[in-house]
Amino acid sequence: MDVLVAGGTGFIGTALCEHLAERGHDVTAMARSPEPSSLPAGVEGVAGDVTDPESVEAAVAGQDAVYNLVALSPLFQTPSGLSHEAIHLGGTENLLAAAESAGVDRFCQLSGLGAAPDAPTEHLRVKHRAEVAVEAAPLETVIVRPSVVFGENSEFLSFVDATTTAYVTPLPAGGRMRFQPIWIGDLAPMLADCVDGPHAGETYELGGPERLTLADVTRLFYASRDQSVQIVPIPLALSELGLTLAGPVPFVPFGPEQAKALSVDNTVDRNAIDAFGVEASDLRSLADYLGVDTPAARDSLRPDADG
Ligand SMILES: NC(=O)c1ccc[n+]([C@@H]2O[C@H](COP(=O)([O-])OP(=O)(O)OC[C@H]3O[C@@H](n4cnc5c(N)ncnc54)[C@H](OP(=O)(O)O)[C@@H]3O)[C@@H](O)[C@H]2O)c1
């Protein structure tokens, strides 16, 4: 099949393109200015901006399937001049319109857990509106909502690194919000299945093998550096205020939306990994990835471990 991966140069997109190419598909990665030398072997690049319908139409022409992985991160400040509405909703609508007129067979949309009309962040409310547009399109569609994804160059671990410190670190509400981190090496093959497997019309929530609080993730992260960390809880309202004040400061990656993103759990109601023949025991844990899957590190995850 000819497959276009919009956002194919990103963290998830690069891994997905690699899997699709290994399976024998003719894969093209679309981004605003893809660098050929950074694409996986056998993957072509095409320049396209989801806010520019003409460039999208040109990239989608002749494709059998399209993935939409174009993203503005919910964790870092939105760059000026861009908006979640323009990228996540307008971009999805442009890709859907191009896919429909090009006669594309299947469209796969990467969404996020918690996408809903009343979600606490603009990012998740717009992601919901994009899902509604996908569901209404006269195409075979698949929507995938992963929890946070970890792996080499993952934004999730960069975020923990950028926002915490070793030994003593303050976390909103003691970092009790929960994640279900999934390894990119587990997620990418499931995403690759979406293009030709029996998944049309489905919406899948996908998570890793365990639920970890932000405090757990922070402890594992520093354990992997042979450092301990004591979590100091700060009230959510106070951290929202602090992040709100930090919002307009250039180069400070926090803002009120980021504080809100950390106020809600990021776990699946029902893990749909079984739709891909995968069981929880097949999935890689974050502790294993970080090389700290030891009894001592596991003990440190007990909520009372901070004394
Ligand atoms: N990573 C996670 O933990 C996670 C968790 C849940 C859901 N998701 C979802 O999974 C999808 C992919 O996430 P990711 O982490 O792989 O994102 P990412 O690493 O930030 O990649 C984003 C991709 O979108 C491209 N892009 C950005 N703006 C564009 C535009 N205007 N036109 C065309 N391409 C554009 C980027 O390339 P250029 O900037 O070079 O154009 C890049 O290829 C997103 O929908 C995200 O919401 C991710």
PDBQT file of the ligand as one rigid body, heavy atoms in Angstrom, charges set to zero:
ROOT
HETATM    1  N1  LIG A 401       4.075  11.436  22.460  1.00  0.00    +0.000 N 
HETATM    2  C1  LIG A 401       3.133  11.070  23.307  1.00  0.00    +0.000 C 
HETATM    3  O1  LIG A 401       3.388  10.694  24.470  1.00  0.00    +0.000 OA
HETATM    4  C2  LIG A 401       1.688  11.063  22.837  1.00  0.00    +0.000 A 
HETATM    5  C3  LIG A 401       0.701  10.580  23.718  1.00  0.00    +0.000 A 
HETATM    6  C4  LIG A 401      -0.631  10.564  23.307  1.00  0.00    +0.000 A 
HETATM    7  C5  LIG A 401      -0.978  11.023  22.036  1.00  0.00    +0.000 A 
HETATM    8  N2  LIG A 401       0.010  11.492  21.210  1.00  0.00    +0.000 N 
HETATM    9  C6  LIG A 401      -0.402  11.958  19.876  1.00  0.00    +0.000 C 
HETATM   10  O2  LIG A 401       0.365  11.266  18.897  1.00  0.00    +0.000 OA
HETATM   11  C7  LIG A 401       0.602  12.125  17.775  1.00  0.00    +0.000 C 
HETATM   12  C8  LIG A 401       2.111  12.219  17.484  1.00  0.00    +0.000 C 
HETATM   13  O3  LIG A 401       2.778  12.703  18.650  1.00  0.00    +0.000 OA
HETATM   14  P1  LIG A 401       4.386  12.848  18.699  1.00  0.00    +0.000 P 
HETATM   15  O4  LIG A 401       4.765  12.802  20.130  1.00  0.00    +0.000 OA
HETATM   16  O5  LIG A 401       5.005  11.912  17.731  1.00  0.00    +0.000 OA
HETATM   17  O6  LIG A 401       4.552  14.361  18.183  1.00  0.00    +0.000 OA
HETATM   18  P2  LIG A 401       5.903  15.104  17.712  1.00  0.00    +0.000 P 
HETATM   19  O7  LIG A 401       7.116  14.318  18.011  1.00  0.00    +0.000 OA
HETATM   20  O8  LIG A 401       5.816  16.491  18.268  1.00  0.00    +0.000 OA
HETATM   21  O9  LIG A 401       5.763  15.159  16.126  1.00  0.00    +0.000 OA
HETATM   22  C9  LIG A 401       4.897  16.076  15.527  1.00  0.00    +0.000 C 
HETATM   23  C10 LIG A 401       5.008  15.931  14.018  1.00  0.00    +0.000 C 
HETATM   24  O10 LIG A 401       4.076  16.850  13.423  1.00  0.00    +0.000 OA
HETATM   25  C11 LIG A 401       4.813  17.622  12.449  1.00  0.00    +0.000 C 
HETATM   26  N3  LIG A 401       4.149  18.921  12.338  1.00  0.00    +0.000 N 
HETATM   27  C12 LIG A 401       3.996  19.872  13.290  1.00  0.00    +0.000 A 
HETATM   28  N4  LIG A 401       3.299  20.913  12.799  1.00  0.00    +0.000 NA
HETATM   29  C13 LIG A 401       3.004  20.607  11.502  1.00  0.00    +0.000 A 
HETATM   30  C14 LIG A 401       2.283  21.262  10.477  1.00  0.00    +0.000 A 
HETATM   31  N5  LIG A 401       1.736  22.477  10.658  1.00  0.00    +0.000 N 
HETATM   32  N6  LIG A 401       2.137  20.633   9.287  1.00  0.00    +0.000 NA
HETATM   33  C15 LIG A 401       2.687  19.418   9.080  1.00  0.00    +0.000 A 
HETATM   34  N7  LIG A 401       3.384  18.742  10.013  1.00  0.00    +0.000 NA
HETATM   35  C16 LIG A 401       3.539  19.337  11.209  1.00  0.00    +0.000 A 
HETATM   36  C17 LIG A 401       6.222  17.706  12.997  1.00  0.00    +0.000 C 
HETATM   37  O11 LIG A 401       7.179  18.027  12.009  1.00  0.00    +0.000 OA
HETATM   38  P3  LIG A 401       7.630  19.563  11.745  1.00  0.00    +0.000 P 
HETATM   39  O12 LIG A 401       7.522  20.292  13.069  1.00  0.00    +0.000 OA
HETATM   40  O13 LIG A 401       9.033  19.422  11.248  1.00  0.00    +0.000 OA
HETATM   41  O14 LIG A 401       6.704  20.092  10.711  1.00  0.00    +0.000 OA
HETATM   42  C18 LIG A 401       6.393  16.256  13.459  1.00  0.00    +0.000 C 
HETATM   43  O15 LIG A 401       6.653  15.416  12.355  1.00  0.00    +0.000 OA
HETATM   44  C19 LIG A 401      -0.061  13.454  18.140  1.00  0.00    +0.000 C 
HETATM   45  O16 LIG A 401      -1.371  13.487  17.633  1.00  0.00    +0.000 OA
HETATM   46  C20 LIG A 401      -0.094  13.437  19.642  1.00  0.00    +0.000 C 
HETATM   47  O17 LIG A 401      -1.128  14.251  20.160  1.00  0.00    +0.000 OA
HETATM   48  C21 LIG A 401       1.324  11.534  21.579  1.00  0.00    +0.000 A 
ENDROOT
TORSDOF 0
